[in-house]
Amino acid sequence: MRFITSTREYLEIYNNNTKSEGDLFIFLKKKISEDILAVGIVVSKKVGKAVIRNKLKRRIKAFLRENINIHPTNEKIIIIARSVAGNAAWQEIKKDLTMLFGT
């Protein structure tokens, strides 16, 4: 697994994607030919102040590390946090991410 860092990759996924929506997150997925999972995390200022946004990003990364086996390979995924995700409990975050990775 690797994280998406370049603007070019984000734009590529924004323009050509399959969209999945949960209560707390939106997933934009794109199939690729590489045998790796690439993940980008987007948390806007609508979610909360910097402390809240960084905490949410850390929680998403922790979920990805804990559940390394549920991730599909050959995909680029952007995880976009909805504004209500900043107030969500850890159990709600895990439940929503598990549901979105399962679909």
Backbone as ProteinMPNN parsed JSONL, in Angstrom:
{"seq_chain_A": "MRFITSTREYLEIYNNNTKSEGDLFIFLKKKISEDILAVGIVVSKKVGKAVIRNKLKRRIKAFLRENINIHPTNEKIIIIARSVAGNAAWQEIKKDLTMLFGT", "coords_chain_A": {"N_chain_A": [[0.844, -1.172, 0.0], [0.474, 2.215, -0.773], [0.619, 5.802, -0.385], [-1.147, 8.372, -2.054], [0.313, 11.223, -3.397], [0.719, 13.174, -5.316], [-0.646, 15.885, -7.204], [-1.424, 15.4, -9.801], [-2.1, 12.662, -9.813], [-4.322, 12.69, -8.07], [-6.12, 14.281, -9.583], [-6.425, 12.639, -11.817], [-7.87, 10.503, -10.738], [-10.138, 11.836, -9.791], [-11.332, 12.565, -12.207], [-11.853, 10.152, -13.579], [-13.634, 7.77, -12.268], [-15.15, 5.429, -9.949], [-17.815, 5.778, -7.827], [-18.461, 5.437, -4.358], [-20.556, 5.709, -1.55], [-20.752, 6.389, 1.916], [-21.945, 6.862, 5.294], [-20.108, 8.532, 6.575], [-17.938, 8.838, 4.865], [-16.761, 9.302, 1.474], [-15.918, 7.366, -1.26], [-13.741, 7.345, -3.968], [-12.93, 5.397, -6.608], [-10.547, 3.834, -8.73], [-9.596, 1.535, -11.142], [-6.407, 0.053, -11.696], [-3.431, -1.018, -13.467], [-1.239, -1.842, -12.007], [-0.071, -3.948, -9.311], [-0.912, -3.03, -6.677], [-2.201, -1.164, -3.895], [-3.22, 2.124, -3.875], [-3.711, 4.927, -1.894], [-5.438, 7.916, -1.196], [-6.109, 10.571, 1.032], [-8.587, 12.852, 1.844], [-9.443, 15.574, 3.703], [-11.401, 18.139, 4.418], [-11.618, 21.63, 5.462], [-14.159, 21.93, 6.381], [-14.706, 19.839, 8.03], [-13.563, 20.338, 10.499], [-11.378, 22.003, 12.884], [-7.733, 22.107, 12.657], [-6.672, 20.2, 14.469], [-8.742, 18.328, 14.731], [-9.031, 17.498, 12.052], [-6.493, 16.338, 11.551], [-6.513, 14.286, 13.46], [-8.567, 12.693, 12.456], [-7.429, 11.889, 10.019], [-5.275, 10.383, 11.013], [-6.704, 8.337, 12.243], [-7.931, 7.102, 10.033], [-5.659, 6.157, 8.701], [-4.747, 4.386, 10.66], [-6.804, 2.508, 10.628], [-6.386, 1.465, 8.051], [-3.875, 0.258, 8.385], [-4.473, -1.701, 10.34], [-6.277, -3.348, 9.022], [-5.131, -4.602, 6.767], [-5.549, -6.797, 5.132], [-8.125, -6.633, 3.989], [-8.154, -4.95, 1.884], [-8.624, -4.284, -1.538], [-6.436, -5.037, -4.252], [-4.8, -3.47, -7.059], [-6.025, -0.986, -7.346], [-6.713, 2.528, -7.169], [-7.573, 4.678, -4.64], [-9.468, 7.327, -3.363], [-10.217, 8.686, -0.317], [-12.684, 10.587, 0.915], [-13.561, 12.701, 3.467], [-16.658, 13.335, 5.009], [-18.414, 16.185, 6.399], [-19.521, 15.462, 8.871], [-17.878, 13.519, 9.852], [-15.853, 14.355, 11.526], [-16.83, 14.452, 14.138], [-17.332, 11.864, 14.734], [-17.263, 8.693, 16.422], [-14.645, 6.284, 17.071], [-15.517, 3.641, 16.593], [-17.665, 4.038, 14.836], [-16.324, 5.091, 12.644], [-14.666, 2.927, 11.905], [-16.669, 1.076, 11.231], [-17.953, 2.31, 9.014], [-15.828, 2.559, 7.152], [-15.155, -0.146, 6.834], [-17.484, -1.108, 5.651], [-17.444, 0.359, 3.237], [-15.045, -0.528, 2.032], [-15.731, -3.124, 1.634], [-17.556, -3.094, -0.429]], "CA_chain_A": [[0.0, 0.0, 0.0], [1.176, 3.489, -0.786], [-0.267, 6.956, -0.334], [-1.11, 9.262, -3.21], [0.81, 12.528, -2.979], [0.792, 14.156, -6.396], [-1.885, 16.492, -7.7], [-1.754, 14.727, -11.052], [-2.802, 11.416, -9.491], [-5.642, 13.042, -7.541], [-6.959, 14.726, -10.703], [-6.7, 11.458, -12.639], [-8.929, 9.73, -10.085], [-11.346, 12.669, -9.767], [-11.939, 12.6, -13.538], [-12.275, 8.812, -14.004], [-13.759, 7.008, -11.035], [-16.389, 4.81, -9.518], [-18.09, 6.428, -6.546], [-19.2, 4.734, -3.307], [-20.827, 6.647, -0.467], [-21.171, 5.914, 3.22], [-22.439, 7.935, 6.147], [-19.025, 9.428, 6.973], [-16.91, 8.981, 3.839], [-17.027, 9.065, 0.063], [-14.795, 6.692, -1.903], [-13.583, 7.423, -5.412], [-12.064, 4.267, -6.933], [-10.15, 3.655, -10.117], [-8.794, 0.331, -11.372], [-5.104, 0.28, -12.329], [-2.78, -2.258, -13.884], [-0.25, -2.222, -11.003], [-0.573, -4.833, -8.265], [-0.735, -2.306, -5.423], [-3.287, -0.271, -3.501], [-2.792, 3.503, -3.645], [-4.768, 5.594, -1.143], [-5.337, 9.334, -0.905], [-7.072, 10.969, 2.059], [-8.96, 14.261, 1.725], [-10.238, 16.045, 4.837], [-11.489, 19.58, 4.21], [-11.801, 22.472, 6.643], [-15.544, 21.79, 6.831], [-14.736, 18.791, 9.044], [-13.221, 20.927, 11.791], [-10.077, 22.65, 12.962], [-6.595, 21.269, 12.283], [-6.537, 19.077, 15.396], [-9.775, 17.346, 14.366], [-8.702, 16.95, 10.724], [-5.325, 15.452, 11.677], [-6.94, 13.106, 14.211], [-9.336, 11.859, 11.534], [-6.472, 11.272, 9.087], [-4.548, 9.339, 11.755], [-7.619, 7.208, 12.445], [-8.079, 6.41, 8.747], [-4.41, 5.419, 8.476], [-4.723, 3.27, 11.612], [-7.715, 1.491, 10.085], [-5.738, 0.83, 6.91], [-2.818, -0.613, 8.895], [-5.079, -2.833, 11.054], [-7.067, -4.197, 8.123], [-4.362, -4.679, 5.528], [-6.015, -7.911, 4.301], [-9.42, -6.429, 3.328], [-8.006, -4.006, 0.789], [-8.425, -4.831, -2.879], [-5.266, -4.507, -4.94], [-5.058, -2.948, -8.402], [-6.931, 0.158, -7.271], [-6.367, 3.795, -6.546], [-8.757, 5.089, -3.897], [-9.44, 8.57, -2.61], [-11.19, 8.684, 0.765], [-13.073, 11.966, 1.21], [-14.333, 12.749, 4.708], [-17.795, 14.253, 5.076], [-18.291, 17.107, 7.529], [-19.923, 14.82, 10.124], [-16.866, 12.549, 10.257], [-15.016, 14.912, 12.579], [-17.434, 14.188, 15.44], [-17.663, 10.439, 14.82], [-16.473, 7.831, 17.299], [-13.756, 5.339, 16.382], [-16.309, 2.491, 16.141], [-18.426, 4.463, 13.659], [-15.363, 5.234, 11.539], [-14.313, 1.57, 11.479], [-17.847, 0.454, 10.599], [-18.175, 2.921, 7.705], [-14.723, 2.185, 6.265], [-15.284, -1.584, 6.534], [-18.591, -1.231, 4.685], [-17.035, 0.886, 1.938], [-14.041, -1.406, 1.436], [-16.388, -4.386, 1.285], [-18.362, -2.966, -1.645]], "C_chain_A": [[0.893, 1.239, 0.0], [0.152, 4.613, -0.762], [-0.064, 7.825, -1.562], [-0.685, 10.641, -2.721], [0.743, 13.583, -4.075], [-0.594, 14.64, -6.831], [-2.356, 15.793, -8.964], [-2.523, 13.432, -10.799], [-4.204, 11.683, -8.942], [-6.591, 13.432, -8.677], [-7.348, 13.565, -11.607], [-7.849, 10.642, -12.051], [-10.231, 10.523, -10.028], [-12.069, 12.63, -11.113], [-12.471, 11.249, -13.999], [-12.401, 7.943, -12.772], [-15.099, 6.295, -10.95], [-16.62, 5.304, -8.103], [-18.895, 5.514, -5.625], [-19.376, 5.707, -2.162], [-21.269, 5.923, 0.783], [-21.703, 7.094, 4.023], [-21.363, 8.977, 6.438], [-18.026, 9.728, 5.857], [-17.47, 8.759, 2.442], [-15.763, 8.433, -0.513], [-14.857, 6.956, -3.4], [-12.545, 6.373, -5.774], [-11.754, 4.25, -8.422], [-9.275, 2.41, -10.216], [-7.497, 0.72, -12.074], [-4.485, -1.056, -12.673], [-1.735, -2.736, -12.877], [-0.883, -3.11, -9.94], [-0.327, -4.207, -6.892], [-1.968, -1.461, -5.156], [-2.685, 1.103, -3.239], [-3.961, 4.253, -3.019], [-4.433, 7.068, -0.96], [-6.429, 9.694, 0.087], [-7.309, 12.466, 1.931], [-9.883, 14.61, 2.888], [-10.249, 17.57, 4.749], [-11.693, 20.325, 5.523], [-13.232, 22.426, 7.168], [-15.671, 20.759, 7.954], [-14.446, 19.367, 10.425], [-11.865, 21.611, 11.729], [-8.976, 21.624, 12.721], [-6.435, 20.045, 13.182], [-7.519, 17.963, 15.03], [-9.439, 16.692, 13.033], [-7.535, 15.974, 10.809], [-5.673, 14.174, 12.438], [-7.704, 12.148, 13.306], [-8.415, 11.174, 10.529], [-5.677, 10.159, 9.765], [-5.427, 8.112, 11.968], [-7.827, 6.416, 11.156], [-6.837, 5.576, 8.463], [-4.294, 4.226, 9.418], [-5.635, 2.147, 11.141], [-7.054, 0.743, 8.934], [-4.63, -0.126, 7.359], [-3.396, -1.858, 9.565], [-5.725, -3.833, 10.112], [-6.399, -4.32, 6.765], [-4.901, -5.762, 4.588], [-7.345, -7.651, 3.595], [-9.317, -5.522, 2.112], [-7.892, -4.728, -0.548], [-7.132, -4.262, -3.463], [-5.699, -4.041, -6.317], [-6.057, -1.805, -8.388], [-6.233, 1.378, -6.696], [-7.654, 4.293, -5.907], [-8.498, 6.44, -3.246], [-10.566, 8.484, -1.585], [-11.456, 10.137, 1.124], [-13.968, 11.944, 2.45], [-15.478, 13.744, 4.575], [-17.656, 15.1, 6.333], [-18.664, 16.474, 8.872], [-18.873, 13.845, 10.653], [-15.982, 13.055, 11.39], [-15.532, 14.619, 13.973], [-17.707, 12.704, 15.681], [-16.73, 9.706, 15.777], [-15.675, 6.841, 16.454], [-14.548, 4.15, 15.84], [-17.125, 2.832, 14.898], [-17.52, 4.569, 12.437], [-14.989, 3.863, 11.004], [-15.458, 0.906, 10.73], [-18.048, 0.994, 9.182], [-17.077, 2.535, 6.716], [-14.797, 0.709, 5.88], [-16.377, -1.803, 5.491], [-18.159, -0.766, 3.296], [-15.962, 0.03, 1.269], [-14.649, -2.722, 1.014], [-17.17, -4.309, -0.006], [-17.535, -2.665, -2.85]], "O_chain_A": [[1.918, 1.295, 0.679], [-1.022, 4.413, -1.074], [1.056, 7.99, -2.045], [-1.242, 11.167, -1.758], [0.712, 14.777, -3.776], [-1.569, 13.889, -6.819], [-3.556, 15.616, -9.171], [-3.493, 13.14, -11.499], [-5.158, 10.993, -9.3], [-7.731, 12.969, -8.726], [-8.472, 13.511, -12.105], [-8.703, 10.148, -12.787], [-11.309, 9.955, -10.197], [-13.299, 12.659, -11.15], [-13.451, 11.202, -14.743], [-11.401, 7.429, -12.272], [-16.02, 6.516, -11.737], [-15.714, 5.254, -7.271], [-19.875, 4.897, -6.042], [-18.453, 6.452, -1.831], [-22.05, 4.973, 0.731], [-21.887, 8.189, 3.491], [-21.661, 10.167, 6.537], [-17.344, 10.752, 5.894], [-18.504, 8.118, 2.257], [-14.659, 8.922, -0.273], [-15.909, 6.804, -4.021], [-11.408, 6.437, -5.308], [-12.587, 4.604, -9.256], [-8.32, 2.256, -9.455], [-7.483, 1.6, -12.935], [-4.955, -2.102, -12.227], [-1.375, -3.914, -12.882], [-2.087, -3.035, -9.697], [0.372, -4.776, -6.053], [-2.69, -1.088, -6.08], [-1.738, 1.228, -2.462], [-5.074, 4.224, -3.545], [-3.306, 7.428, -0.617], [-7.546, 9.184, -0.001], [-6.364, 13.256, 1.911], [-10.957, 14.029, 3.044], [-9.227, 18.217, 4.978], [-11.915, 19.712, 6.567], [-13.484, 22.846, 8.297], [-16.622, 20.796, 8.734], [-15.027, 18.923, 11.415], [-11.283, 21.775, 10.657], [-9.243, 20.429, 12.597], [-6.096, 18.965, 12.699], [-7.155, 16.787, 15.025], [-9.546, 15.474, 12.893], [-7.579, 14.901, 10.208], [-5.182, 13.098, 12.098], [-7.513, 10.934, 13.378], [-8.605, 9.997, 10.222], [-5.433, 9.113, 9.165], [-4.951, 6.98, 11.884], [-7.893, 5.187, 11.19], [-6.941, 4.426, 8.036], [-3.8, 3.17, 9.024], [-5.283, 0.971, 11.243], [-7.152, -0.482, 8.851], [-4.464, -1.199, 6.779], [-2.87, -2.956, 9.381], [-5.72, -5.034, 10.379], [-7.047, -4.158, 5.731], [-4.73, -5.66, 3.373], [-7.678, -8.39, 2.669], [-10.295, -5.347, 1.386], [-7.134, -5.691, -0.666], [-6.782, -3.114, -3.186], [-6.859, -4.21, -6.692], [-6.853, -1.666, -9.316], [-5.319, 1.287, -5.877], [-8.701, 4.328, -6.553], [-7.444, 6.667, -2.653], [-11.72, 8.241, -1.934], [-10.557, 10.841, 1.584], [-14.993, 11.263, 2.48], [-15.29, 14.858, 4.087], [-16.874, 14.772, 7.226], [-18.167, 16.91, 9.91], [-18.976, 13.392, 11.793], [-15.42, 12.255, 12.137], [-14.739, 14.545, 14.912], [-18.254, 12.333, 16.719], [-15.559, 10.059, 15.918], [-15.987, 6.595, 15.289], [-14.276, 3.694, 14.729], [-17.261, 1.999, 14.001], [-17.903, 4.184, 11.333], [-14.992, 3.646, 9.792], [-15.242, 0.249, 9.712], [-18.286, 0.222, 8.254], [-17.368, 2.218, 5.563], [-14.531, 0.352, 4.732], [-16.209, -2.591, 4.561], [-18.467, -1.415, 2.297], [-15.975, -0.118, 0.047], [-14.126, -3.378, 0.114], [-17.43, -5.337, -0.63], [-18.072, -2.529, -3.949]]}, "name": "protein", "num_of_chains": 1, "seq": "MRFITSTREYLEIYNNNTKSEGDLFIFLKKKISEDILAVGIVVSKKVGKAVIRNKLKRRIKAFLRENINIHPTNEKIIIIARSVAGNAAWQEIKKDLTMLFGT"}
